[in-house]
């Protein structure tokens, strides 16, 4: 059974190996998440150690999808600390293992992220994704608005530059969150 849960930095360490494998799998499949293929394992470990530290310090939330001890996906919510940014957060690195895609996990992770953001009073969410990636359709289905595209923003492993699409979503304008019915948008997971 699939479980979606928020991890703290201390209990996230138990999932370090799975998170490293998840990141390396996503990048090997072409994901544009700040790394180039192949991701050296020490770099992936150092990255997740920083995420754990940020989670412990309250600067970031880490939400995962798992089936028992098997990690299926993850997403992060970065929480700006500036006084004028207390209403917003940035969704980062939505990752679903290639063997677990097309099962609604990306959607479930995003909905859990929105719920966590709303509970913290963070109603304006922003994110970016490579322009033209399938993830853009998911974000739009969830109510995210594409604000624009920055051309030549990120380099792929091939060396080619790709544009990035910037999205935002105001949870105050989402019927499900305004009514406290985010579960109504969820679908059962296997």
N, C-alpha and C positions, 0 to 999 in steps of 0.2 A: 504494500500500500504506500502511495506517495504521500509524504509529509512535507509541508512548506513551513519553515521555521526561521526565526531570527536567531543568529548566533552572536554570542559575546566573544570578545577576543580570547578569553581564557578557554571557553569550550570549543571555539573554532579550531584551535590547534589540533584537536583530535581529527579534524577533517583536512589537515594540511596536505596529505598525500593526494586525496581526492581532488582538492582544489587545484593543486599543481597540475594534475593530469587533465582536469577540465580546461584550464587555461591553455595548456599545450595542445589539446585536441581542437579547441576553437581556432587557435591561430593556424594550426596545420590545415584546417578547413577553409582558411582565408578570412577569418574574422579580423576586422580592423579595430583592435582594442589596445593599441599602444605598443604592441610587440611585433617583431618580424619573425617569420619561420626560418629556421627552427628556434624555438625558445630554449635557451640553455636552462637546465634544471635549477642551477644555483640562482639564476635571475628570477625564475618563477617563485622559488622559495622566498627570496628576499622581498619580492613584491607582496606575497601573501603575509609575511611577517609584518610588513608595514600596515597592511589592511587590518590585521589583528590589533596592532598598537593603536591605530586610529579608532577602531571600534571600542577598545577599552577606555580611550580618552573621550569618547562621546562625539567624535568628529565624523563618524561614519557608521552606518548600519550595514550588516551583512546578512542577507536572507538567502537561504538555500532550499532546494528541493532535493529530497533524498528518499530512497527506498531502503529501509534498514540502514546499514552502514554505507550503502552505495550512493555516492553523490551524483545527482542527475543534472543539476543546474544551480546557478547563483546569480544574484544581482546585488548591487550596492547602492546606497543612498548617502551621498556626501552632504554634510550639514554645515553650511557656512556659519562662522562664529561672529561675523560682523553684526553690530546692532541693527543696521539697516537691511540685513538679509535674513532676519529671524523668521520670515514668512515663506522662504523658498528653500529648495534643495535640488541637488543634481543627481539624476539617475545615471548610474555608471555600470558598464560591463555586464550587461545581461548576457549570460552564457548558458547554453543548454548543450549537453554532450550530444555529439552527432548520433549516437545510438539511441537517444531518448527524444529526438525531435518529432514534431507533428503529433504530439499528444496533449497539447495545451499547457505545457509547462512554462513556456515563456509568458503566456497570458496570466497564468496563476502567480508567477513570480512578480509580474508587474502589478497585479491587483494587490498582492500582499504588501508591496512597496508603497503603493498609494495609501493603503490603510495605515501603515506605519507612519507615513508622512503626515496624514491627516490627524492622527493621534498626537503628534508632536506640534500641531499648529502650523505645519509647513504645507500651505495650500497651493503654492506655485512650484511646479516641477519643470525642470528643463533637462534636456538630454541631447546628445548628438549621435548620429550614426552615418556610416558611409552612404552617400547619395546613391539611390537605386537598390540598396540592399532590401531583402524581404522584410527585415525588421521594421522598416518604415511603414509597411502596410499594417502590421500589428499595432504600432503606436497610433496610427490614424484611427483604427478601429476602436481603440480605447479612449479616443477623444483628444489626442495630442494634435496640435496645430503646427504645421511646418512653417517656420518663420522665414526660412531662406536656406540657401546653399552657399558655402564657402568653397570656391573651386581650388583644386590642387592642395588640399589641406593635409592629407595624410599619404605617406608613402607605403605602398604594398611591398611584399617580399620580392616581387618581380622588379621593383624599382619604379614602377608606374605610380604617378600621383593621382589621387582620387579626391573628389569633392566630399564634403561632409554636410549633411542636412541637419539643421538646428530645429528642434521641436520644443514646444512648451505646452503645459496643461494646467489650467486653473481648476483645482478640485472643487472650488466653490460653485463652479458652473457645471459640475457633473451631477446629474440627477441621482445616481446611485450614492454618491458621497453626501450630497445635501440631505438625502432622506435616510442616511445611515443604513443603506441597503446594498453595500458593496457585494455581499454574498449573492445577490440576485444576478450579478454579472458573471459569477463563477460557473464553471461547469465541473462536473465530477471528473476526477482524475483516476486513472486505473491504479 
